[in-house]
Amino acid sequence: MALQKAKATKATKTKSKIKKRMVMAPLMMLIPWFLGMAFFRVYPIFLSFWYSLTNFPLLGERTFIGLDNFRQIFLNDTTFHASAIATLRYVFFGTPMVLAAALFIAFVLNFKLKGVNIFRTAYYVPSILGGNVAVSILWVQMFRNNGLINSAINNFNNATPEFANIPIVFWLTSETWAPFTLMLLSAWQFGSVMLIFLAALQNVSPSLYEAASIDGAKGWRQFRSITLPIITPVVLFNAVNVLLRHFQEFNSAFLVTSGGPNQSTLFFSLYIYDMAFQRLQMGYASALTWISLAAIGVFTLILFFSSKYWVHYND
Amino acid sequence: MTTKKTFYKVLYHVLVVFFGFIMVYPVLWMVSGSLKTNVEIATGALTLVPRYWLWENFPNGWAGFAGITFSTFFSNSLFLSVFTTIGTVLSCSLVAYSLSRIRFRGRRIIFMLMMSTMMIPAQVILIPQFIIFHRLGLVGTFVPLILPSFFGAAFFIFLMMQFMASIPKELDEAAIVDGCNKYTVFTRIVFPLLKPALVTTAIIQFYWAWDNFLGPLIYLNNPRQFTVSLALRMFADTASITDFGAMFAMSTLSLIPVFVMFLLFNKQLVDGISTMGLKG
């Protein structure tokens, strides 16, 4: 009896030894990665929080000043106020613009259409160019005062003098229009959002549409009562993604308008860049990133909580 | 009824073609601009066919500025993109394998930690990361742009873990019976089978690295190290008044790698985006 027991324990011992070796293997693989992640991704988060409580010129002395940075930002920093307005305007108006354009095109391309793949690619081309600097250069050339768009307007006015003249717009140099021009750039690159919508639309069961048309629902009614509710989870997903992207937009504002005119496109990320890498005020800039992060968090949470009222889940 | 139906059908096709053309037009306009004269571009000409085909724009632009040609910029960009892509693919597949295939204590915690780094926007760690590299004396080198990619990116790890779930575990077990250990299971079984996910990761990472602007802007200050993006920006800043054609020519060239990748891997890219949802 005792012998049997001893044998059994011996067996489990060797078994656990093998098991241990099996467990060690992945841990060995993970160690370098884990150290790297800890040092380059997790540790900086804490550092950033600490810096936000300090006065820290990159080439000077770092001193702890508590919440002074935040007090300064909220109470006295007019550039921050302008930046907050610019960012929120871009997020509020730009996000629905991208979503609407993407959903509309996805809806249109969802019909049976010859060569639909070609069109899908055509609508996707602007997006594959992504944040490339060439795109910003292109945008400047199109929207500058005597650029492509305005000369198109001119040509149109000259060709049809009997119509009322379309006024020339200062797309990049007027405070009212510059933010809109950047929104247009973002909306032009709706490709990946559109593809996700398209995938969702293609998953809607055709039998639902058949049932709806038997009940007499057509066109817009069908879209509103059947398609839209079914794809609301995807709308939420896309809305969160586009919102995050817009909150952190840098390239277009930096390259196309340089934050101007009169700070109307000075997004958070631009102001942070300016503070950190032009003026080298690392503490103040870190405080700004945390405010930006808080804003992103709040808006994402609002979206998620509101989803209870407008997102339909099947189960 | 039938005429009305055909009318709508035609109208629908015309609209789709029309909007599609408007979407692509700016890109075509830029490509054609690379062959136009400065006067033609400066006046905002709408045509897609240049009046005179000015091929000189390409050598003129390629000459770059301050004696540094675009050969330098393109090889810098290529170097950075290739190495960040290799780093990302290797590290992410290894981590994904250990996290999804092997049960060990703390696995869930590591997974949660990794996912939470995905939630934190990049701009939060941008500044402290810069200071770390500044203290290490690595600002002004390629290291800060390449090294982080060797420590995995949560997003791609997640993508690969999703894909790995579809590779049957029985394969691993069979391989172990045949004498593989956990490492060789990875190198001989899982890694080859992971190919579609690896390809998607590589393409997207290459895109991001190629288009990356903020990273090089912050870390590189010697024009000899500039990437194509930085060089284009310098070019647009200094030469916009004088040489539009050359600027368009270089912009067009900078898009070629992206286009080639798109043409080669169109399907993987579209599938990847449709299922996962990525940023443009």
Interface residues (C-beta under 8 A of the other chain):
Chain A: M22 V23 A25 P26 L27 M29 L30 W33 F34 G36 M37 F39 F40 R41 V42 Y43 P44 I45 L47 S48 Y51 L58 I105 V108 L109 F111 L113 F119 R120 T121 A122 Y123 Y124 V125 P126 S127 I128 L129 G130 G131 N132 V133 A134 I137 L138 V140 Q141 M142 N146 G147 L148 N150 S151 A152 N155 W188 Q189 G191 S192 L195 I196 L198 A199 F237 N238 N241 L244 R245 F247 Q248 F250 N251 L255 S269 I272 Y273 A276 F277 M282 A285 S286 T289 W290 S292 L293 I296
Chain B: Y12 H13 L15 V16 V17 F19 G20 F21 M23 V24 P26 V27 W29 M30 G33 I41 A42 T43 G44 A45 L46 S91 L94 V95 Y97 S98 R101 I102 R103 F104 R105 I110 L113 M114 T117 I120 P121 A122 Q123 V124 I125 L126 I127 P128 Q129 F130 I131 I132 H134 L147 P148 F150 F151 G152 N181 K182 Y183 Y207 W210 D211 F213 L214 L217 I218 V228 S229 L230 L232 R233 A236 S240 F244 M247 F248 S251 T252 S254 L255 V258 F259 F262 N266 L269 V270 I273 S274 T275 G277 L278 K279 G280
